[in-house]
Amino acid sequence: MPLLGKGVAAIWHNVAPDIQCDYNHWHCSEHMLERVGIDGFLRGRRYDAVNGRPQFFHFYETTTPAVLTSPAYLRRLNNPTPWTQKIGPCIKNNNRTLSQVVHSVGCGVGAAILTIRMVASDNREIEFFRWVSQELFPCITKKPGIVAAHLLKGDKKASETETKEKAMREKPDEVADWIIFIEAIDNKTLLKIWDHEYISEQVLIKNGAFSASIGTYKLHFSLSSEDLIE
C-alpha cells in the first residue's frame, strides 16, 4: 500500500560521530515511541545515508497534515524529555518539512529510499506535479526492484512554528518546497536511477523545480502505532 496517511513530517540532519551511539539508542528506544504514540501518528521510519547528505533521515506518516500542528504534537515539542534535551543541541543541519501527500503509489515498504528535497520554481507547481504523477512515477515504478513512490508538498508556515525543541538547535531548520520519495528493495536499485535520465537534478529543474538535493538511505528502524498496542 502507499503511505498510510495524508500528512508527513520529513526530517534530515547530521549528528556528531562521538554521540551517534547515544543518538541511535535515543531515537529508537524513546523518540520514535514518543512520536508514534501521539494521536494521529501512524508510523515512523528512520534511515542512514548510503549516498548523499545529511547522514540521517526519518519521517512520520500521519492521518492528515493537521496532525502535524495539533495541540498534542505541539505539547510534546514544547516539553522535551531530559534525554531529548541532551541530544537536541547535537543535531546539525536540520531540514524539517511538514508536508501534505500529493500522490502516493506502490505497495509495501522498501529496504532503501531515495529522497529528493526541492526548492520550487515560481508558477510551475501544477506543471511539475502533473509530470511527476503522470510521467515520472509510472515510468519509475515499472523498474525492477522499485516498490513505491511518493510526492509531497511542504508547508512552510507550519514547518516554521517555534517550539522548545527547535530552540535547542544552533540555527533555524531548512524547509523543502517539494519532496519525492522512491522506495526500493535495496540501494543498488536506487543508484541505477540516480543521475540517470529518470532522476537527476537537471531533469527535475527542466520539469519545474528550481534546485534539488538527492540522496539514498538504508532503513534502520520502523515503528507503527499498532506496534504500541498491547
N, C-alpha and C positions, 0 to 999 in steps of 0.2 A: 504494500500500500504506500501511497505518497506520505508526505509529512502529516503528522497526527492532527494538527490544528491549523488555524489561520494566522497565528502570531508566532514570531521567532525573535529571541534575543540572541544575537550572534556576537561573540567576543574573541578577539585575537590579542595576545600580549606576550612579552618576554618576562622571564624570571631569572635572577642571577643564579649561576651554577651552584653556588655554595648553599642555597636554600631550596634547591629543586626537590630534594628528597622530602623535606617537610611540606613543601608546596603540594607535591603529588599526594601525600598522605592526607593533608587537609582537604584537598579538593575532592578526593574520592570518599573519604570517611565522614566529612562534616558538610562541606559546602554544597555538594550536589544533592545530598539528602535534604538539606535545609531548603534549597530552591524547589526541588520537585515536590516537597511537602506543602508548598503554597497552593491554595485553591486556584485551579485553572491551569497550573503547570502539568503537562502530560508526560514529558520525557526530557532528559538531559543527556548530552553526549560530549565527550572530551577526546581530544586528539593531540598528537605530537607531530611536528613537521618532518617531512621527508625531503621536500624541496620548497624553498620559499621562506619568507619571514612574515610575521613574528613566529616564534617557535611553537607556542601553544594556541590551540583553537578549541573553543567549546560553544555549544549552542543549546538553547532550551526551546522546546515546542510548547505552545500554549493554545488554549481553546480559541481565543480571539486576541487581537492586538491590544484590546482594552485591559487585559490581564496584566500587561507589562507596565501599566501606570495605576494599577489598582491599589487601594489602601493597604491591603495585606502585603503586597510586594514592597511598597514604599516603606512600610513599617519595618520590614526585615532589613532593607537597605540602610535605614536610619538607626538601627540597633545592632551593629556588628558585634559578633562574639569576640571574646579575648583572642582566640586563635586567628580570626579574620583580621583583627587589629594588628596582629603580628605580621601576617602575610601581606596585607594590603599595601603598605608602603614599598614592598619589594616588587610589585607588579609594574612593569615599564612598557612604554609604547603601546598603550591600551587603545584598541579600537572596539567600541561597544555600540552596536547598532540595534535598536529596537525596530522591528520591521513587520510588514504585512506580507503574507504569502500571496503572490500574484498568480503563480502557476506551478503545479507540482505533479510530476508524473513518475511512474515506476512502481516497483514492488519490493519491499524489504529494505534492510539496512546493509550498506556495503562496508567492507573492512577498511576502505580508504575513501577519501573525499578530496575533490578539487574545489577550492574556494576562489571566488573572484570578487574583489571589492572594487567598486567603480565610483568615479565622480561622474555625474550626469552632464550631458550636453543640454543646453537650453533648447526647449521646444522640440525635443526628439524622443520623448518618452514613449508616446504611442507607437512610433515607428520602431523603436528598439524592442519594446515588449512584444510587438507583433512578430518581429524577426525571430526573437528567442523562442516563442511558443509555437510558431508555425513552420519555422525552418531549422533553427539550430537544434532544439530538443528532439524533434522527430528524427533528425539525422544522427545525433549523438546516441540516443537510446537504442538504436539498431546495432551499435557496435558491440562485438562480443565482450562480455565482462562488465558492461555498464548496467547498473541496476536501477538508478533513479536520477532525476534532475529536477532542480527547484529554482524558481525565480522569486526574489524578494524585493520589496520596495522599502527603503529606510525611512523612518520618521525622525527627522532631525530635532523637532521640538520636543518630542517625548524622550529622545535619547539624551538631551542636554539638561534634563531635570537634575537639579543639585541634590545630593544626598551625602550622608556622613561617610559612606563607603567611598564615594567618588572623591571626597575631600582628602582622603588619605594618599591619593596618587599625586605624583610630582607635577603633572600638567594635565590640562583638560583632555578628555577622551576624543579620539578621532571618530567620525561618523561617516559611514558609507551612504551614498545615494541609492545605488542598486547593488544587489548581491546575487550571484549564481553559485549554487552547489551542484556538483556532479559526483554521484556515488558509484563506486566500482568494487569488484571483488579483491583488487589489490592495487598498489600504487603504480606498478608497471603498466597496467592498463591505462591509467590516467596520464602517465608520462608520454604515452604514444599519441595522445591527442593534444597535449600541451604544446603550444608553439607550432602546431600543425595548421593546416588550412581551416580546421574546425574551431580551435580555441587559440587565439593569440591576441595580444594587446592591439595589434594593428587591425585585425578583423573586428574586434569589439568596437574600436574607435570608428571604423568605417561604417558600422551599422548603428551608431548613435551614442556610444559612451565618449566621455572626454578623456579619461585615463582609466587604467585598470591595474590592479595588483593581484597576481595569480600565485597560488601555492598549492601543494599537495600534502595531505596529512594522513597518518595512520590512526585507526581507532584505538584508544586506550581503555575507555570505560563507557558504559551506557546504563542509564537508570531511568525506569519509568515510574509513574505514580502508582501503578499496580504492584510494583515490586515492594512498595512500602506497606501494602495491606497485609495484615497478619491473619 
